[in-house]
């Protein structure tokens, strides 16, 4: 038999690091996808109207505000999930210490 694997107790200071990392990556990814869609939409609308596309609109008025909203949502959800994970890990660590 192999020795039992001793897990360490969860640390609360890892929560902000993981939440920040997930929020940063989620916001950057959403900005890229939304900006791509906004550029395509701006080019299509400009072609239908017969004018030159102003791509500043795609970034300033569409992609950036939407990415900030998505970033806020990702932050709240990541924070809730990390707190839940921390509480579960803390409870499991306490149970493991008792047995």
Biopython code that builds the backbone (N, CA, C, O; Angstrom):
import numpy as np
from Bio.PDB.StructureBuilder import StructureBuilder

atoms = [
    (1, "UNK", "N", (0.827, -1.180, 0.000)),
    (1, "UNK", "CA", (0.000, 0.000, 0.000)),
    (1, "UNK", "C", (0.873, 1.246, 0.000)),
    (1, "UNK", "O", (1.935, 1.293, 0.620)),
    (2, "UNK", "N", (0.397, 2.229, -0.701)),
    (2, "UNK", "CA", (1.137, 3.493, -0.724)),
    (2, "UNK", "C", (0.657, 4.373, 0.431)),
    (2, "UNK", "O", (-0.482, 4.244, 0.877)),
    (3, "UNK", "N", (1.516, 5.260, 0.912)),
    (3, "UNK", "CA", (1.102, 6.139, 2.006)),
    (3, "UNK", "C", (-0.001, 7.092, 1.551)),
    (3, "UNK", "O", (-0.098, 7.451, 0.378)),
    (4, "UNK", "N", (-0.811, 7.482, 2.501)),
    (4, "UNK", "CA", (-1.925, 8.384, 2.194)),
    (4, "UNK", "C", (-1.388, 9.740, 1.761)),
    (4, "UNK", "O", (-0.427, 10.258, 2.331)),
    (5, "UNK", "N", (-2.014, 10.291, 0.761)),
    (5, "UNK", "CA", (-1.624, 11.602, 0.244)),
    (5, "UNK", "C", (-2.194, 12.688, 1.155)),
    (5, "UNK", "O", (-3.410, 12.839, 1.269)),
    (6, "UNK", "N", (-1.322, 13.424, 1.788)),
    (6, "UNK", "CA", (-1.770, 14.474, 2.700)),
    (6, "UNK", "C", (-1.947, 15.772, 1.919)),
    (6, "UNK", "O", (-0.983, 16.309, 1.373)),
    (7, "UNK", "N", (-3.161, 16.267, 1.867)),
    (7, "UNK", "CA", (-3.405, 17.536, 1.175)),
    (7, "UNK", "C", (-3.265, 18.677, 2.168)),
    (7, "UNK", "O", (-3.522, 18.527, 3.362)),
    (8, "UNK", "N", (-2.858, 19.798, 1.651)),
    (8, "UNK", "CA", (-2.680, 20.946, 2.535)),
    (8, "UNK", "C", (-3.976, 21.755, 2.622)),
    (8, "UNK", "O", (-4.843, 21.668, 1.754)),
    (9, "UNK", "N", (-4.077, 22.514, 3.656)),
    (9, "UNK", "CA", (-5.276, 23.324, 3.876)),
    (9, "UNK", "C", (-5.341, 24.433, 2.826)),
    (9, "UNK", "O", (-4.306, 24.950, 2.408)),
    (10, "UNK", "N", (-6.540, 24.797, 2.403)),
    (10, "UNK", "CA", (-6.666, 25.865, 1.405)),
    (10, "UNK", "C", (-6.233, 27.209, 1.977)),
    (10, "UNK", "O", (-6.369, 27.466, 3.173)),
    (11, "UNK", "N", (-5.724, 28.035, 1.122)),
    (11, "UNK", "CA", (-5.256, 29.362, 1.535)),
    (11, "UNK", "C", (-6.168, 30.427, 0.931)),
    (11, "UNK", "O", (-6.468, 30.395, -0.263)),
    (12, "UNK", "N", (-6.607, 31.371, 1.765)),
    (12, "UNK", "CA", (-7.551, 32.379, 1.307)),
    (12, "UNK", "C", (-6.911, 33.372, 0.352)),
    (12, "UNK", "O", (-7.610, 33.950, -0.480)),
    (13, "UNK", "N", (-5.611, 33.588, 0.445)),
    (13, "UNK", "CA", (-4.984, 34.617, -0.391)),
    (13, "UNK", "C", (-4.780, 34.171, -1.840)),
    (13, "UNK", "O", (-4.336, 34.969, -2.666)),
    (14, "UNK", "N", (-5.088, 32.932, -2.160)),
    (14, "UNK", "CA", (-5.046, 32.521, -3.557)),
    (14, "UNK", "C", (-6.321, 32.887, -4.310)),
    (14, "UNK", "O", (-6.344, 32.874, -5.541)),
    (15, "UNK", "N", (-7.376, 33.211, -3.576)),
    (15, "UNK", "CA", (-8.652, 33.565, -4.212)),
    (15, "UNK", "C", (-8.516, 34.813, -5.077)),
    (15, "UNK", "O", (-8.898, 34.763, -6.246)),
    (16, "UNK", "N", (-7.993, 35.935, -4.568)),
    (16, "UNK", "CA", (-7.896, 37.126, -5.428)),
    (16, "UNK", "C", (-6.993, 36.930, -6.645)),
    (16, "UNK", "O", (-7.238, 37.510, -7.703)),
    (17, "UNK", "N", (-5.959, 36.120, -6.496)),
    (17, "UNK", "CA", (-5.056, 35.885, -7.624)),
    (17, "UNK", "C", (-5.789, 35.145, -8.739)),
    (17, "UNK", "O", (-5.719, 35.540, -9.903)),
    (18, "UNK", "N", (-6.488, 34.077, -8.384)),
    (18, "UNK", "CA", (-7.209, 33.308, -9.406)),
    (18, "UNK", "C", (-8.364, 34.102, -9.997)),
    (18, "UNK", "O", (-8.604, 34.040, -11.202)),
    (19, "UNK", "N", (-9.087, 34.852, -9.157)),
    (19, "UNK", "CA", (-10.196, 35.663, -9.667)),
    (19, "UNK", "C", (-9.664, 36.729, -10.620)),
    (19, "UNK", "O", (-10.249, 36.960, -11.678)),
    (20, "UNK", "N", (-8.578, 37.368, -10.260)),
    (20, "UNK", "CA", (-7.991, 38.391, -11.133)),
    (20, "UNK", "C", (-7.523, 37.823, -12.456)),
    (20, "UNK", "O", (-7.718, 38.436, -13.506)),
    (21, "UNK", "N", (-6.911, 36.661, -12.411)),
    (21, "UNK", "CA", (-6.422, 36.038, -13.634)),
    (21, "UNK", "C", (-7.576, 35.623, -14.547)),
    (21, "UNK", "O", (-7.532, 35.869, -15.752)),
    (22, "UNK", "N", (-8.594, 35.004, -13.986)),
    (22, "UNK", "CA", (-9.747, 34.584, -14.783)),
    (22, "UNK", "C", (-10.479, 35.801, -15.350)),
    (22, "UNK", "O", (-10.923, 35.777, -16.498)),
    (23, "UNK", "N", (-10.605, 36.856, -14.556)),
    (23, "UNK", "CA", (-11.275, 38.068, -15.029)),
    (23, "UNK", "C", (-10.487, 38.716, -16.162)),
    (23, "UNK", "O", (-11.065, 39.134, -17.165)),
    (24, "UNK", "N", (-9.174, 38.800, -16.003)),
    (24, "UNK", "CA", (-8.334, 39.405, -17.040)),
    (24, "UNK", "C", (-8.434, 38.625, -18.348)),
    (24, "UNK", "O", (-8.629, 39.213, -19.412)),
    (25, "UNK", "N", (-8.302, 37.306, -18.267)),
    (25, "UNK", "CA", (-8.352, 36.485, -19.475)),
    (25, "UNK", "C", (-9.749, 36.535, -20.106)),
    (25, "UNK", "O", (-9.870, 36.645, -21.326)),
    (26, "UNK", "N", (-10.784, 36.457, -19.300)),
    (26, "UNK", "CA", (-12.146, 36.509, -19.819)),
    (26, "UNK", "C", (-12.477, 37.837, -20.478)),
    (26, "UNK", "O", (-13.143, 37.873, -21.513)),
    (27, "UNK", "N", (-12.012, 38.932, -19.879)),
    (27, "UNK", "CA", (-12.272, 40.249, -20.451)),
    (27, "UNK", "C", (-11.528, 40.425, -21.769)),
    (27, "UNK", "O", (-12.089, 40.934, -22.740)),
    (28, "UNK", "N", (-10.258, 40.001, -21.803)),
    (28, "UNK", "CA", (-9.477, 40.130, -23.039)),
    (28, "UNK", "C", (-10.062, 39.268, -24.155)),
    (28, "UNK", "O", (-10.140, 39.703, -25.304)),
    (29, "UNK", "N", (-10.469, 38.061, -23.820)),
    (29, "UNK", "CA", (-11.047, 37.182, -24.830)),
    (29, "UNK", "C", (-12.373, 37.733, -25.347)),
    (29, "UNK", "O", (-12.628, 37.704, -26.551)),
    (30, "UNK", "N", (-13.205, 38.226, -24.461)),
    (30, "UNK", "CA", (-14.486, 38.784, -24.891)),
    (30, "UNK", "C", (-14.277, 40.040, -25.725)),
    (30, "UNK", "O", (-15.013, 40.269, -26.685)),
    (31, "UNK", "N", (-13.286, 40.861, -25.374)),
    (31, "UNK", "CA", (-12.999, 42.054, -26.167)),
    (31, "UNK", "C", (-12.603, 41.661, -27.590)),
    (31, "UNK", "O", (-13.052, 42.283, -28.552)),
    (32, "UNK", "N", (-11.773, 40.640, -27.726)),
    (32, "UNK", "CA", (-11.330, 40.218, -29.054)),
    (32, "UNK", "C", (-12.493, 39.703, -29.897)),
    (32, "UNK", "O", (-12.624, 40.067, -31.066)),
    (33, "UNK", "N", (-13.333, 38.863, -29.312)),
    (33, "UNK", "CA", (-14.448, 38.279, -30.063)),
    (33, "UNK", "C", (-15.483, 39.350, -30.414)),
    (33, "UNK", "O", (-15.972, 39.395, -31.543)),
    (34, "UNK", "N", (-15.813, 40.198, -29.462)),
    (34, "UNK", "CA", (-16.808, 41.244, -29.707)),
    (34, "UNK", "C", (-16.285, 42.253, -30.721)),
    (34, "UNK", "O", (-17.037, 42.720, -31.577)),
    (35, "UNK", "N", (-14.989, 42.596, -30.632)),
    (35, "UNK", "CA", (-14.414, 43.539, -31.585)),
    (35, "UNK", "C", (-14.439, 42.972, -32.996)),
    (35, "UNK", "O", (-14.735, 43.698, -33.945)),
    (36, "UNK", "N", (-14.135, 41.693, -33.151)),
    (36, "UNK", "CA", (-14.189, 41.064, -34.465)),
    (36, "UNK", "C", (-15.607, 41.128, -35.031)),
    (36, "UNK", "O", (-15.801, 41.479, -36.194)),
    (37, "UNK", "N", (-16.582, 40.791, -34.212)),
    (37, "UNK", "CA", (-17.980, 40.841, -34.667)),
    (37, "UNK", "C", (-18.405, 42.278, -34.979)),
    (37, "UNK", "O", (-19.127, 42.514, -35.948)),
    (38, "UNK", "N", (-17.962, 43.235, -34.163)),
    (38, "UNK", "CA", (-18.328, 44.634, -34.390)),
    (38, "UNK", "C", (-17.686, 45.169, -35.666)),
    (38, "UNK", "O", (-18.306, 45.951, -36.387)),
    (39, "UNK", "N", (-16.463, 44.762, -35.950)),
    (39, "UNK", "CA", (-15.814, 45.196, -37.195)),
    (39, "UNK", "C", (-16.564, 44.643, -38.401)),
    (39, "UNK", "O", (-16.836, 45.370, -39.356)),
    (40, "UNK", "N", (-16.897, 43.350, -38.356)),
    (40, "UNK", "CA", (-17.671, 42.777, -39.455)),
    (40, "UNK", "C", (-19.013, 43.495, -39.617)),
    (40, "UNK", "O", (-19.420, 43.811, -40.735)),
    (41, "UNK", "N", (-19.685, 43.746, -38.518)),
    (41, "UNK", "CA", (-20.969, 44.446, -38.584)),
    (41, "UNK", "C", (-20.837, 45.863, -39.122)),
    (41, "UNK", "O", (-21.671, 46.302, -39.913)),
    (42, "UNK", "N", (-19.817, 46.574, -38.710)),
    (42, "UNK", "CA", (-19.596, 47.945, -39.180)),
    (42, "UNK", "C", (-19.284, 47.969, -40.672)),
    (42, "UNK", "O", (-19.780, 48.827, -41.402)),
    (43, "UNK", "N", (-18.461, 47.028, -41.120)),
    (43, "UNK", "CA", (-18.121, 46.955, -42.544)),
    (43, "UNK", "C", (-19.354, 46.604, -43.375)),
    (43, "UNK", "O", (-19.554, 47.171, -44.449)),
    (44, "UNK", "N", (-20.170, 45.691, -42.898)),
    (44, "UNK", "CA", (-21.381, 45.311, -43.633)),
    (44, "UNK", "C", (-22.360, 46.472, -43.719)),
    (44, "UNK", "O", (-22.918, 46.737, -44.784)),
    (45, "UNK", "N", (-22.572, 47.164, -42.607)),
    (45, "UNK", "CA", (-23.495, 48.301, -42.605)),
    (45, "UNK", "C", (-22.973, 49.418, -43.508)),
    (45, "UNK", "O", (-23.749, 50.037, -44.236)),
    (46, "UNK", "N", (-21.671, 49.678, -43.466)),
    (46, "UNK", "CA", (-21.097, 50.717, -44.324)),
    (46, "UNK", "C", (-21.214, 50.341, -45.799)),
    (46, "UNK", "O", (-21.454, 51.202, -46.645)),
    (47, "UNK", "N", (-21.043, 49.053, -46.106)),
    (47, "UNK", "CA", (-21.176, 48.619, -47.498)),
    (47, "UNK", "C", (-22.618, 48.757, -47.974)),
    (47, "UNK", "O", (-22.861, 49.130, -49.122)),
    (48, "UNK", "N", (-23.568, 48.459, -47.104)),
    (48, "UNK", "CA", (-24.982, 48.598, -47.486)),
    (48, "UNK", "C", (-25.368, 50.054, -47.708)),
    (48, "UNK", "O", (-26.194, 50.357, -48.569)),
    (49, "UNK", "N", (-24.773, 50.954, -46.932)),
    (49, "UNK", "CA", (-25.075, 52.383, -47.071)),
    (49, "UNK", "C", (-24.243, 53.042, -48.151)),
    (49, "UNK", "O", (-24.567, 54.143, -48.595)),
    (50, "UNK", "N", (-23.173, 52.385, -48.581)),
    (50, "UNK", "CA", (-22.323, 52.939, -49.627)),
    (50, "UNK", "C", (-21.363, 53.996, -49.126)),
    (50, "UNK", "O", (-21.013, 54.906, -49.877)),
    (51, "UNK", "N", (-20.922, 53.905, -47.869)),
    (51, "UNK", "CA", (-19.969, 54.858, -47.305)),
    (51, "UNK", "C", (-18.743, 54.107, -46.809)),
    (51, "UNK", "O", (-18.751, 52.880, -46.709)),
    (52, "UNK", "N", (-17.689, 54.858, -46.498)),
    (52, "UNK", "CA", (-16.494, 54.240, -45.933)),
    (52, "UNK", "C", (-16.761, 53.866, -44.467)),
    (52, "UNK", "O", (-17.364, 54.650, -43.734)),
    (53, "UNK", "N", (-16.322, 52.690, -44.040)),
    (53, "UNK", "CA", (-16.568, 52.283, -42.653)),
    (53, "UNK", "C", (-15.668, 53.046, -41.681)),
    (53, "UNK", "O", (-14.471, 53.203, -41.921)),
    (54, "UNK", "N", (-16.249, 53.511, -40.596)),
    (54, "UNK", "CA", (-15.496, 54.158, -39.522)),
    (54, "UNK", "C", (-15.343, 53.127, -38.409)),
    (54, "UNK", "O", (-16.254, 52.933, -37.604)),
    (55, "UNK", "N", (-14.187, 52.469, -38.367)),
    (55, "UNK", "CA", (-13.987, 51.367, -37.439)),
    (55, "UNK", "C", (-13.774, 51.831, -36.011)),
    (55, "UNK", "O", (-13.769, 51.012, -35.093)),
    (56, "UNK", "N", (-13.598, 53.128, -35.806)),
    (56, "UNK", "CA", (-13.509, 53.630, -34.429)),
    (56, "UNK", "C", (-14.818, 53.384, -33.687)),
    (56, "UNK", "O", (-14.818, 53.179, -32.474)),
    (57, "UNK", "N", (-15.918, 53.404, -34.405)),
    (57, "UNK", "CA", (-17.223, 53.137, -33.797)),
    (57, "UNK", "C", (-17.266, 51.714, -33.251)),
    (57, "UNK", "O", (-17.806, 51.473, -32.172)),
    (58, "UNK", "N", (-16.696, 50.777, -33.999)),
    (58, "UNK", "CA", (-16.706, 49.376, -33.570)),
    (58, "UNK", "C", (-15.978, 49.206, -32.242)),
    (58, "UNK", "O", (-16.399, 48.418, -31.396)),
    (59, "UNK", "N", (-14.897, 49.937, -32.062)),
    (59, "UNK", "CA", (-14.123, 49.792, -30.838)),
    (59, "UNK", "C", (-14.703, 50.625, -29.701)),
    (59, "UNK", "O", (-14.970, 50.101, -28.619)),
    (60, "UNK", "N", (-14.899, 51.917, -29.941)),
    (60, "UNK", "CA", (-15.282, 52.837, -28.858)),
    (60, "UNK", "C", (-16.718, 52.663, -28.377)),
    (60, "UNK", "O", (-16.988, 52.786, -27.182)),
    (61, "UNK", "N", (-17.625, 52.383, -29.277)),
    (61, "UNK", "CA", (-19.041, 52.388, -28.905)),
    (61, "UNK", "C", (-19.668, 51.003, -28.797)),
    (61, "UNK", "O", (-20.772, 50.857, -28.273)),
    (62, "UNK", "N", (-18.970, 49.995, -29.289)),
    (62, "UNK", "CA", (-19.550, 48.653, -29.242)),
    (62, "UNK", "C", (-18.683, 47.720, -28.401)),
    (62, "UNK", "O", (-19.130, 47.221, -27.368)),
    (63, "UNK", "N", (-17.454, 47.482, -28.835)),
    (63, "UNK", "CA", (-16.624, 46.433, -28.223)),
    (63, "UNK", "C", (-16.177, 46.778, -26.804)),
    (63, "UNK", "O", (-16.285, 45.941, -25.908)),
    (64, "UNK", "N", (-15.685, 47.975, -26.586)),
    (64, "UNK", "CA", (-15.169, 48.326, -25.259)),
    (64, "UNK", "C", (-16.254, 48.309, -24.179)),
    (64, "UNK", "O", (-16.043, 47.693, -23.133)),
    (65, "UNK", "N", (-17.409, 48.960, -24.386)),
    (65, "UNK", "CA", (-18.450, 48.875, -23.334)),
    (65, "UNK", "C", (-18.950, 47.455, -23.087)),
    (65, "UNK", "O", (-19.184, 47.063, -21.944)),
    (66, "UNK", "N", (-19.112, 46.688, -24.161)),
    (66, "UNK", "CA", (-19.590, 45.320, -23.972)),
    (66, "UNK", "C", (-18.555, 44.457, -23.258)),
    (66, "UNK", "O", (-18.915, 43.619, -22.432)),
    (67, "UNK", "N", (-17.271, 44.655, -23.569)),
    (67, "UNK", "CA", (-16.220, 43.891, -22.894)),
    (67, "UNK", "C", (-16.152, 44.255, -21.418)),
    (67, "UNK", "O", (-15.891, 43.384, -20.588)),
    (68, "UNK", "N", (-16.376, 45.510, -21.069)),
    (68, "UNK", "CA", (-16.386, 45.904, -19.658)),
    (68, "UNK", "C", (-17.551, 45.264, -18.913)),
    (68, "UNK", "O", (-17.406, 44.854, -17.761)),
    (69, "UNK", "N", (-18.696, 45.179, -19.562)),
    (69, "UNK", "CA", (-19.846, 44.515, -18.941)),
    (69, "UNK", "C", (-19.561, 43.023, -18.749)),
    (69, "UNK", "O", (-19.830, 42.463, -17.686)),
    (70, "UNK", "N", (-19.019, 42.394, -19.779)),
    (70, "UNK", "CA", (-18.675, 40.972, -19.679)),
    (70, "UNK", "C", (-17.614, 40.759, -18.603)),
    (70, "UNK", "O", (-17.678, 39.785, -17.853)),
    (71, "UNK", "N", (-16.635, 41.666, -18.522)),
    (71, "UNK", "CA", (-15.607, 41.562, -17.493)),
    (71, "UNK", "C", (-16.185, 41.648, -16.092)),
    (71, "UNK", "O", (-15.748, 40.926, -15.197)),
    (72, "UNK", "N", (-17.157, 42.521, -15.892)),
    (72, "UNK", "CA", (-17.824, 42.615, -14.592)),
    (72, "UNK", "C", (-18.574, 41.342, -14.238)),
    (72, "UNK", "O", (-18.549, 40.887, -13.094)),
    (73, "UNK", "N", (-19.240, 40.774, -15.234)),
    (73, "UNK", "CA", (-19.972, 39.535, -15.004)),
    (73, "UNK", "C", (-19.011, 38.390, -14.698)),
    (73, "UNK", "O", (-19.261, 37.587, -13.799)),
    (74, "UNK", "N", (-17.917, 38.318, -15.446)),
    (74, "UNK", "CA", (-16.914, 37.275, -15.212)),
    (74, "UNK", "C", (-16.316, 37.427, -13.820)),
    (74, "UNK", "O", (-16.088, 36.429, -13.136)),
    (75, "UNK", "N", (-16.057, 38.668, -13.387)),
    (75, "UNK", "CA", (-15.501, 38.909, -12.062)),
    (75, "UNK", "C", (-16.420, 38.381, -10.962)),
    (75, "UNK", "O", (-15.971, 37.684, -10.053)),
    (76, "UNK", "N", (-17.700, 38.714, -11.050)),
    (76, "UNK", "CA", (-18.658, 38.286, -10.028)),
    (76, "UNK", "C", (-18.792, 36.761, -10.009)),
    (76, "UNK", "O", (-18.789, 36.148, -8.942)),
    (77, "UNK", "N", (-18.907, 36.156, -11.186)),
    (77, "UNK", "CA", (-19.053, 34.703, -11.244)),
    (77, "UNK", "C", (-17.795, 33.983, -10.765)),
    (77, "UNK", "O", (-17.887, 32.985, -10.050)),
    (78, "UNK", "N", (-16.625, 34.480, -11.154)),
    (78, "UNK", "CA", (-15.376, 33.856, -10.717)),
    (78, "UNK", "C", (-15.212, 33.987, -9.208)),
    (78, "UNK", "O", (-14.753, 33.053, -8.550)),
    (79, "UNK", "N", (-15.583, 35.136, -8.656)),
    (79, "UNK", "CA", (-15.491, 35.336, -7.216)),
    (79, "UNK", "C", (-16.415, 34.372, -6.478)),
    (79, "UNK", "O", (-16.016, 33.771, -5.480)),
    (80, "UNK", "N", (-17.644, 34.221, -6.961)),
    (80, "UNK", "CA", (-18.578, 33.297, -6.323)),
    (80, "UNK", "C", (-18.063, 31.858, -6.394)),
    (80, "UNK", "O", (-18.136, 31.126, -5.408)),
    (81, "UNK", "N", (-17.551, 31.455, -7.540)),
    (81, "UNK", "CA", (-17.062, 30.083, -7.683)),
    (81, "UNK", "C", (-15.828, 29.834, -6.829)),
    (81, "UNK", "O", (-15.696, 28.759, -6.245)),
    (82, "UNK", "N", (-14.930, 30.794, -6.745)),
    (82, "UNK", "CA", (-13.719, 30.609, -5.935)),
    (82, "UNK", "C", (-14.037, 30.559, -4.444)),
    (82, "UNK", "O", (-13.424, 29.787, -3.707)),
    (83, "UNK", "N", (-14.985, 31.371, -3.996)),
    (83, "UNK", "CA", (-15.384, 31.328, -2.591)),
    (83, "UNK", "C", (-16.033, 29.986, -2.271)),
    (83, "UNK", "O", (-15.774, 29.401, -1.219)),
    (84, "UNK", "N", (-16.876, 29.503, -3.177)),
    (84, "UNK", "CA", (-17.499, 28.201, -2.971)),
    (84, "UNK", "C", (-16.450, 27.091, -2.947)),
    (84, "UNK", "O", (-16.509, 26.193, -2.107)),
    (85, "UNK", "N", (-15.495, 27.154, -3.864)),
    (85, "UNK", "CA", (-14.428, 26.157, -3.900)),
    (85, "UNK", "C", (-13.590, 26.213, -2.625)),
    (85, "UNK", "O", (-13.212, 25.168, -2.096)),
    (86, "UNK", "N", (-13.294, 27.407, -2.124)),
    (86, "UNK", "CA", (-12.510, 27.549, -0.903)),
    (86, "UNK", "C", (-13.239, 26.942, 0.290)),
    (86, "UNK", "O", (-12.633, 26.241, 1.101)),
    (87, "UNK", "N", (-14.535, 27.208, 0.398)),
    (87, "UNK", "CA", (-15.311, 26.653, 1.514)),
    (87, "UNK", "C", (-15.382, 25.133, 1.452)),
    (87, "UNK", "O", (-15.259, 24.465, 2.479)),
    (88, "UNK", "N", (-15.577, 24.585, 0.267)),
    (88, "UNK", "CA", (-15.617, 23.136, 0.126)),
    (88, "UNK", "C", (-14.272, 22.510, 0.465)),
    (88, "UNK", "O", (-14.209, 21.494, 1.157)),
    (89, "UNK", "N", (-13.193, 23.124, -0.027)),
    (89, "UNK", "CA", (-11.864, 22.587, 0.255)),
    (89, "UNK", "C", (-11.541, 22.683, 1.740)),
    (89, "UNK", "O", (-10.892, 21.799, 2.299)),
    (90, "UNK", "N", (-11.993, 23.752, 2.370)),
    (90, "UNK", "CA", (-11.765, 23.916, 3.810)),
    (90, "UNK", "C", (-12.516, 22.840, 4.598)),
    (90, "UNK", "O", (-11.975, 22.267, 5.544)),
    (91, "UNK", "N", (-13.754, 22.571, 4.211)),
    (91, "UNK", "CA", (-14.533, 21.544, 4.896)),
    (91, "UNK", "C", (-13.922, 20.162, 4.675)),
    (91, "UNK", "O", (-13.827, 19.369, 5.612)),
    (92, "UNK", "N", (-13.512, 19.872, 3.454)),
    (92, "UNK", "CA", (-12.905, 18.576, 3.172)),
    (92, "UNK", "C", (-11.574, 18.411, 3.897)),
    (92, "UNK", "O", (-11.236, 17.314, 4.339)),
    (93, "UNK", "N", (-10.827, 19.491, 4.017)),
    (93, "UNK", "CA", (-9.559, 19.436, 4.750)),
    (93, "UNK", "C", (-9.802, 19.152, 6.232)),
    (93, "UNK", "O", (-9.051, 18.400, 6.852)),
    (94, "UNK", "N", (-10.849, 19.751, 6.798)),
    (94, "UNK", "CA", (-11.182, 19.510, 8.202)),
    (94, "UNK", "C", (-11.627, 18.060, 8.408)),
    (94, "UNK", "O", (-11.264, 17.435, 9.404)),
    (95, "UNK", "N", (-12.398, 17.535, 7.483)),
    (95, "UNK", "CA", (-12.839, 16.143, 7.566)),
    (95, "UNK", "C", (-11.645, 15.207, 7.462)),
    (95, "UNK", "O", (-11.559, 14.207, 8.173)),
    (96, "UNK", "N", (-10.734, 15.543, 6.571)),
    (96, "UNK", "CA", (-9.543, 14.704, 6.392)),
    (96, "UNK", "C", (-8.659, 14.700, 7.636)),
    (96, "UNK", "O", (-8.077, 13.671, 7.981)),
    (97, "UNK", "N", (-8.557, 15.829, 8.303)),
    (97, "UNK", "CA", (-7.756, 15.907, 9.533)),
    (97, "UNK", "C", (-8.376, 15.069, 10.637)),
    (97, "UNK", "O", (-7.660, 14.481, 11.448)),
    (98, "UNK", "N", (-9.698, 15.008, 10.676)),
    (98, "UNK", "CA", (-10.374, 14.248, 11.734)),
    (98, "UNK", "C", (-10.203, 12.746, 11.542)),
    (98, "UNK", "O", (-10.174, 12.001, 12.522)),
    (99, "UNK", "N", (-10.092, 12.297, 10.319)),
    (99, "UNK", "CA", (-10.005, 10.862, 10.096)),
    (99, "UNK", "C", (-8.583, 10.353, 10.033)),
    (99, "UNK", "O", (-8.364, 9.155, 9.849)),
]
sb = StructureBuilder()
sb.init_structure("model")
sb.init_model(0)
sb.init_chain("A")
sb.init_seg("    ")
for serial, (resi, resn, name, xyz) in enumerate(atoms, 1):
    if name == "N":
        sb.init_residue(resn, " ", resi, " ")
    sb.init_atom(name, np.array(xyz, "f"), 0.0, 1.0, " ", f" {name:<3s}", serial, name[0])
structure = sb.get_structure()
